[in-house]
Amino acid sequence: MAVAKSGPDYIDPAFHAAATGRPAFNLDSWAMPPPVLDGLLSLAGEDADLLLIEASMGLFDGVGPASPGGGAGPKGQAGRAADLAARWGLPVVLVLDVSGQSQTAAATARGFIGFEPGVTIAGVILNRLGSARHEAGIRPAMESIGLPVLGSLPRDPALALPERHLGLVQAEETGDLAARIARLAELAEDRFDLDAIWAVAAPVPAEAQAVTAIVPPGQRIAIARDAAFSFLYPHLLAGWRQAGAEISTFSPLADEPPPEDCDACWLPGGYPELHGAQLAAAERFRAGLRRFAETRPVHGECGGYMVLARRLTDAAGLAHPMVGLLDHETSFARRRLHLGYRRAQLLADGALGPAGTALRGHEFHYATVSAAGTDAPFVQLADAHGTMLGPAGSRRGRVTGSFFHLIAQEHQ
């Protein structure tokens, strides 16, 4: 079995990968060019007997109507799970929270049926049931609207995963994750009609394997990878490898510098604000990265951008010296949510392409720039509707960075 995720999300796919033992790709109709989207669907389901795509938010939630001249995109390119279902003719299984209601749950489900042409609701799973009596009150109502009940899950606080800012605690930090997955598997076998779920599945369309969302920043790419640097989309790695690039990983938290045989370095996002003291003490990493940047490009996304700065202030208000390849400072003590799709245009040549390149991605962070420094901005940002947000990020020499998370180069 394989799992993919609709829309921008780093955390959930890591749980999917832990449960399935294979990479979990993101599929984003707003940010990805159609050839990349179609190729990733094929790659996501490769050698799997079943592919499940989890929605972000609700089925029809995504980018709303575009403002004049904006960038929301036509119908089918709004970053919704419904876009994917309609594009590929895939059936939808609703997972419906039925707590606090009985027959009304069927009225809610009925609203999904026929809401949008091309989106087929194949069945429903009743989530957060209170009792067998509760379920018995809902099933006849679902039958009356012709919607099969494919399974149910009880309301059980023990099934909840621990959370922190940005969402769930990461999969690799959840110590009892294997036991939790085993428990959920037992519940699925006991409470889901797996044969019926299998029967409603539709074939995955066969498409070309064009998954390179953006040109690799180098032929040998050093990528920071540990608990502080974990937010990198699998489709970017797959595309870079397809384009012939080699990937080497290193751990700043283990005080490892980027490998010397690489010709570009990428610092992904993650949680550097939780590891400020350890990163500040990683002298070998910091010196090695400074030496690397003298001759080769270095790029930092979100958390990586924070580590390239002069200083990072954590939630407790403690300031930690960072690498200092860029002149700004960031603070997690001054928390403010930045969230949404972004269109970015490069203001200068760099690791992400030549000046003028248009990219699509998103922002999701609470940290802020507390001191802008003297560096020139790296990108010009707009939201999904085309509203200009102004210049952002920093660049100095071969070093670039911003809070912008890249998904793909913009298609025409």
C-alpha positions as CSV (number, residue, x, y, z in Angstrom):
1,M,0.0,0.0,0.0
2,A,1.1,3.5,-0.7
3,V,-0.1,6.9,0.6
4,A,0.2,10.4,-0.8
5,K,-0.8,13.8,0.6
6,S,-2.9,16.4,-1.1
7,G,-1.4,19.9,-0.7
8,P,1.6,21.3,1.1
9,D,2.5,19.3,4.2
10,Y,5.8,17.8,5.6
11,I,4.6,16.3,8.8
12,D,1.8,13.9,7.8
13,P,3.7,12.3,4.9
14,A,6.4,11.3,7.4
15,F,3.8,9.3,9.3
16,H,2.5,7.8,6.0
17,A,6.1,6.8,5.2
18,A,6.5,5.2,8.6
19,A,3.3,3.2,8.2
20,T,3.9,2.0,4.6
21,G,7.7,1.8,4.5
22,R,7.9,3.8,1.3
23,P,8.2,7.6,0.5
24,A,4.9,9.5,0.6
25,F,4.7,12.2,-2.1
26,N,2.7,15.4,-2.0
27,L,0.3,16.1,-4.9
28,D,-0.6,19.8,-5.2
29,S,-2.8,21.1,-8.0
30,W,-2.1,24.7,-7.4
31,A,1.7,24.6,-7.1
32,M,2.7,21.7,-9.4
33,P,2.7,21.9,-13.2
34,P,0.3,19.2,-14.7
35,P,3.2,17.0,-16.1
36,V,4.8,16.9,-12.7
37,L,1.5,16.2,-11.0
38,D,0.7,13.3,-13.3
39,G,4.2,11.9,-13.1
40,L,4.1,12.0,-9.3
41,L,0.8,10.2,-9.2
42,S,2.3,7.4,-11.2
43,L,5.5,7.4,-9.1
44,A,3.5,7.4,-5.8
45,G,1.5,4.3,-6.8
46,E,4.4,2.5,-8.4
47,D,4.5,-1.2,-7.4
48,A,1.7,-0.6,-4.9
49,D,-1.6,-2.6,-4.8
50,L,-3.5,0.4,-3.4
51,L,-2.8,4.1,-3.4
52,L,-4.5,6.3,-0.8
53,I,-4.4,10.1,-1.1
54,E,-5.1,11.9,2.2
55,A,-6.8,15.4,1.8
56,S,-5.5,18.5,3.4
57,M,-8.3,20.3,5.4
58,G,-11.6,19.4,3.8
59,L,-12.3,17.9,0.4
60,F,-13.2,21.2,-1.3
61,D,-10.9,23.5,0.6
62,G,-8.2,25.3,-1.3
63,V,-7.5,28.6,-3.0
64,G,-10.7,30.6,-3.5
65,P,-11.6,32.7,-6.5
66,A,-8.8,34.7,-8.0
67,S,-8.6,38.5,-7.8
68,P,-8.3,40.2,-11.2
69,G,-5.0,39.3,-12.6
70,G,-4.3,37.1,-9.6
71,G,-2.8,33.6,-9.4
72,A,-5.4,31.3,-8.0
73,G,-5.7,29.4,-11.2
74,P,-8.7,27.9,-13.1
75,K,-11.0,25.3,-11.7
76,G,-9.0,22.1,-11.1
77,Q,-5.9,24.0,-10.1
78,A,-6.9,25.3,-6.7
79,G,-4.8,23.0,-4.4
80,R,-7.9,21.0,-3.3
81,A,-8.2,17.2,-2.9
82,A,-11.3,17.5,-5.0
83,D,-9.1,18.7,-7.9
84,L,-7.2,15.5,-7.8
85,A,-10.3,13.3,-7.5
86,A,-11.8,15.0,-10.6
87,R,-8.5,15.1,-12.6
88,W,-7.9,11.3,-12.3
89,G,-11.4,10.0,-11.8
90,L,-10.6,8.8,-8.3
91,P,-13.4,7.9,-5.8
92,V,-13.6,9.7,-2.5
93,V,-14.1,8.0,0.9
94,L,-15.3,10.6,3.4
95,V,-13.9,10.3,6.9
96,L,-16.7,12.1,8.8
97,D,-16.5,13.3,12.4
98,V,-19.9,12.2,13.8
99,S,-19.4,13.2,17.4
100,G,-22.4,15.0,18.8
101,Q,-24.8,14.0,16.0
102,S,-26.8,11.0,14.7
103,Q,-29.0,11.2,11.6
104,T,-27.7,14.7,10.9
105,A,-24.4,13.0,9.9
106,A,-26.2,11.7,6.8
107,A,-27.4,15.2,6.0
108,T,-23.9,16.4,6.2
109,A,-22.7,13.6,3.9
110,R,-25.5,14.2,1.5
111,G,-24.1,17.7,1.0
112,F,-20.9,16.3,-0.5
113,I,-22.8,14.1,-3.0
114,G,-23.2,16.0,-6.2
115,F,-21.6,19.2,-4.8
116,E,-19.2,19.4,-7.7
117,P,-19.4,17.5,-11.1
118,G,-16.6,14.9,-11.5
119,V,-16.2,14.3,-7.8
120,T,-17.7,10.9,-6.8
121,I,-18.4,10.1,-3.1
122,A,-18.0,6.3,-2.9
123,G,-18.6,5.8,0.8
124,V,-18.1,7.0,4.3
125,I,-16.1,6.1,7.4
126,L,-17.7,7.2,10.7
127,N,-15.1,8.7,13.0
128,R,-15.3,9.4,16.7
129,L,-18.3,7.3,17.5
130,G,-19.5,7.2,21.1
131,S,-21.0,3.8,21.2
132,A,-22.6,0.9,19.3
133,R,-25.9,2.6,19.8
134,H,-24.6,5.8,18.3
135,E,-23.5,3.9,15.2
136,A,-26.8,2.1,14.9
137,G,-28.5,5.5,14.8
138,I,-26.4,6.7,11.9
139,R,-26.2,3.7,9.6
140,P,-29.9,3.6,8.5
141,A,-29.7,7.3,7.7
142,M,-26.6,6.7,5.5
143,E,-28.4,3.9,3.8
144,S,-31.4,6.1,3.0
145,I,-29.1,8.4,0.9
146,G,-27.4,5.5,-0.7
147,L,-24.0,6.1,0.8
148,P,-22.2,2.9,2.0
149,V,-20.7,2.9,5.4
150,L,-17.2,1.4,4.9
151,G,-16.1,1.5,8.5
152,S,-16.1,3.3,11.8
153,L,-13.7,4.3,14.5
154,P,-14.5,4.9,18.2
155,R,-13.9,8.1,20.1
156,D,-10.7,7.3,22.0
157,P,-8.3,9.9,23.3
158,A,-5.6,7.3,23.4
159,L,-5.5,7.3,19.5
160,A,-4.5,11.0,19.4
161,L,-0.9,11.8,18.5
162,P,1.1,14.4,20.5
163,E,1.2,17.9,19.0
164,R,3.3,21.1,19.1
165,H,3.5,24.3,17.0
166,L,3.3,23.5,13.2
167,G,1.3,20.4,13.9
168,L,2.0,16.9,15.2
169,V,5.3,16.0,16.9
170,Q,7.4,14.5,14.0
171,A,7.1,10.8,13.3
172,E,10.8,10.2,14.0
173,E,10.4,11.8,17.5
174,T,7.3,9.7,18.4
175,G,8.9,6.9,20.4
176,D,5.9,4.6,20.5
177,L,4.9,5.1,16.8
178,A,5.3,1.5,15.8
179,A,2.9,0.5,18.6
180,R,0.4,3.2,17.6
181,I,0.5,2.1,14.0
182,A,-0.1,-1.5,15.0
183,R,-3.1,-0.5,17.2
184,L,-4.6,1.5,14.3
185,A,-4.0,-1.5,11.9
186,E,-5.9,-3.7,14.4
187,L,-8.8,-1.3,14.5
188,A,-8.9,-1.1,10.7
189,E,-9.0,-4.9,10.3
190,D,-11.7,-5.1,13.0
191,R,-13.9,-2.1,12.1
192,F,-13.4,-1.4,8.3
193,D,-14.9,-3.3,5.4
194,L,-11.6,-3.7,3.7
195,D,-13.1,-5.7,0.8
196,A,-15.6,-3.0,0.1
197,I,-12.9,-0.3,0.3
198,W,-10.8,-2.3,-2.2
199,A,-13.8,-2.7,-4.5
200,V,-14.5,1.1,-4.8
201,A,-10.9,1.9,-5.7
202,A,-10.3,3.0,-9.3
203,P,-7.2,2.3,-11.5
204,V,-4.4,4.9,-11.3
205,P,-3.9,6.5,-14.8
206,A,-0.6,5.6,-16.4
207,E,1.4,8.7,-17.0
208,A,4.9,9.8,-18.1
209,Q,7.4,9.9,-15.3
210,A,8.2,13.6,-15.5
211,V,8.7,14.6,-11.9
212,T,11.6,17.2,-12.0
213,A,9.8,20.1,-10.4
214,I,12.9,22.4,-10.6
215,V,16.4,22.1,-11.9
216,P,18.8,20.7,-9.3
217,P,21.0,23.3,-7.6
218,G,24.0,21.2,-8.4
219,Q,25.2,17.8,-9.6
220,R,26.2,16.7,-6.1
221,I,23.9,18.2,-3.5
222,A,24.6,18.2,0.3
223,I,21.4,18.3,2.3
224,A,21.2,18.8,6.0
225,R,19.1,16.1,7.6
226,D,18.2,15.6,11.3
227,A,15.6,16.6,13.8
228,A,16.3,20.3,13.1
229,F,16.3,20.0,9.3
230,S,13.5,17.6,8.3
231,F,11.2,19.5,6.0
232,L,12.2,18.6,2.4
233,Y,9.6,17.3,-0.1
234,P,10.3,13.8,-1.4
235,H,9.2,14.9,-4.9
236,L,12.1,17.4,-5.1
237,L,14.6,14.6,-4.2
238,A,13.0,12.3,-6.7
239,G,13.2,14.9,-9.4
240,W,16.7,15.8,-8.7
241,R,17.8,12.2,-8.9
242,Q,15.8,11.8,-12.1
243,A,17.8,14.7,-13.5
244,G,21.1,12.9,-12.6
245,A,22.0,14.7,-9.4
246,E,23.6,12.8,-6.5
247,I,22.3,13.5,-2.9
248,S,24.5,13.4,0.2
249,T,23.1,14.1,3.7
250,F,24.8,15.4,6.8
251,S,23.7,16.3,10.3
252,P,24.4,19.7,11.8
253,L,23.1,18.5,15.2
254,A,25.9,15.9,15.1
255,D,28.3,18.7,14.2
256,E,28.9,17.4,10.7
257,P,29.9,19.9,8.0
258,P,28.6,19.6,4.4
259,P,30.6,17.0,2.4
260,E,33.5,18.5,0.5
261,D,32.8,16.5,-2.6
262,C,29.4,18.3,-3.1
263,D,28.9,21.4,-5.3
264,A,25.8,22.8,-3.6
265,C,24.3,22.8,-0.1
266,W,20.7,22.9,0.9
267,L,19.4,23.6,4.5
268,P,15.8,22.5,4.7
269,G,13.2,23.8,7.1
270,G,12.5,22.1,10.4
271,Y,12.7,23.0,14.1
272,P,16.0,24.8,14.7
273,E,14.3,26.9,17.3
274,L,14.2,23.7,19.5
275,H,17.9,23.1,19.1
276,G,19.4,26.6,19.3
277,A,22.0,25.8,21.9
278,Q,23.2,22.6,20.2
279,L,23.5,24.3,16.8
280,A,25.4,27.2,18.4
281,A,27.8,24.7,19.8
282,A,28.3,22.9,16.5
283,E,31.6,24.7,15.6
284,R,32.7,22.1,13.1
285,F,29.4,22.4,11.2
286,R,29.4,26.2,11.3
287,A,33.0,26.5,10.2
288,G,32.6,23.9,7.5
289,L,29.5,25.6,6.1
290,R,31.2,29.0,6.0
291,R,34.1,27.4,4.1
292,F,31.7,25.7,1.7
293,A,30.0,29.0,0.9
294,E,33.2,30.6,-0.2
295,T,33.2,28.7,-3.4
296,R,29.7,27.0,-3.8
297,P,26.1,28.0,-3.5
298,V,24.3,27.5,-0.2
299,H,20.5,27.9,0.2
300,G,18.3,27.8,3.3
301,E,14.5,27.3,3.5
302,C,12.6,28.5,6.5
303,G,14.4,26.8,9.4
304,G,17.5,26.7,7.2
305,Y,17.2,30.4,6.6
306,M,17.1,30.9,10.4
307,V,20.4,29.0,10.8
308,L,22.1,31.0,8.1
309,A,21.4,34.1,10.1
310,R,23.6,35.9,12.7
311,R,21.4,35.0,15.6
312,L,18.3,32.9,16.6
313,T,16.2,33.8,19.6
314,D,14.3,30.8,21.0
315,A,10.9,30.7,22.7
316,A,12.5,31.3,26.1
317,G,14.1,34.5,24.8
318,L,17.6,33.1,24.7
319,A,19.7,34.3,21.8
320,H,22.0,31.8,20.1
321,P,24.7,32.6,17.5
322,M,24.1,31.0,14.2
323,V,26.3,30.6,11.1
324,G,26.3,34.3,10.1
325,L,26.4,33.8,6.4
326,L,23.4,36.1,6.1
327,D,23.0,39.4,8.1
328,H,19.5,39.1,9.5
329,E,18.4,37.8,12.9
330,T,15.3,35.7,13.7
331,S,13.1,35.2,16.8
332,F,10.8,32.5,17.9
333,A,9.9,34.5,21.0
334,R,8.0,37.0,18.8
335,R,5.6,34.4,17.5
336,R,3.3,35.3,14.6
337,L,1.7,32.8,12.2
338,H,2.6,33.1,8.5
339,L,0.6,30.7,6.5
340,G,-0.4,30.3,2.9
341,Y,0.5,29.6,-0.7
342,R,3.2,31.8,-2.2
343,R,4.4,32.8,-5.7
344,A,8.0,33.8,-5.6
345,Q,10.1,35.6,-8.3
346,L,13.8,35.4,-7.9
347,L,15.5,38.8,-7.7
348,A,19.0,37.5,-8.6
349,D,20.7,34.4,-9.9
350,G,21.1,31.7,-7.3
351,A,20.6,28.1,-6.3
352,L,17.0,28.1,-7.3
353,G,17.6,29.4,-10.8
354,P,18.3,32.6,-12.7
355,A,16.8,36.0,-11.9
356,G,13.2,36.3,-12.9
357,T,12.4,32.6,-12.4
358,A,8.9,32.2,-11.0
359,L,8.4,29.6,-8.3
360,R,5.4,28.2,-6.4
361,G,5.4,27.1,-2.8
362,H,4.2,28.1,0.6
363,E,5.0,29.6,4.0
364,F,4.2,28.0,7.4
365,H,6.1,29.4,10.3
366,Y,5.8,31.3,13.6
367,A,9.3,32.7,13.7
368,T,9.9,36.3,12.5
369,V,12.8,38.4,11.3
370,S,13.7,40.4,14.3
371,A,16.5,42.4,12.6
372,A,16.6,42.7,8.8
373,G,20.3,43.3,8.4
374,T,22.0,44.7,5.3
375,D,21.6,41.9,2.8
376,A,19.7,42.4,-0.5
377,P,16.3,40.6,-0.7
378,F,16.2,37.2,-2.4
379,V,12.6,37.0,-3.7
380,Q,9.5,39.0,-4.5
381,L,6.5,37.3,-3.0
382,A,2.8,37.3,-3.8
383,D,0.0,35.2,-2.3
384,A,-2.1,32.7,-4.2
385,H,-4.4,35.4,-5.5
386,G,-1.7,37.6,-6.9
387,T,-1.6,40.1,-4.1
388,M,1.9,41.4,-3.8
389,L,3.5,40.8,-0.4
390,G,6.8,42.6,-1.1
391,P,10.5,41.5,-1.1
392,A,11.6,38.8,1.2
393,G,14.6,36.7,2.2
394,S,18.2,37.5,1.9
395,R,21.2,37.0,-0.4
396,R,24.9,37.6,0.0
397,G,27.4,36.2,-2.4
398,R,26.6,32.6,-3.1
399,V,24.3,32.3,-0.1
400,T,20.5,32.7,-0.4
401,G,17.6,32.0,1.9
402,S,14.0,32.9,2.8
403,F,11.0,31.5,4.7
404,F,9.5,30.4,1.4
405,H,9.2,26.6,0.9
406,L,9.7,25.6,-2.7
407,I,7.3,23.1,-4.3
408,A,7.9,23.6,-8.1
409,Q,8.8,26.1,-10.8
410,E,5.8,27.9,-12.1
411,H,4.2,26.5,-15.2
412,Q,3.0,28.8,-18.0
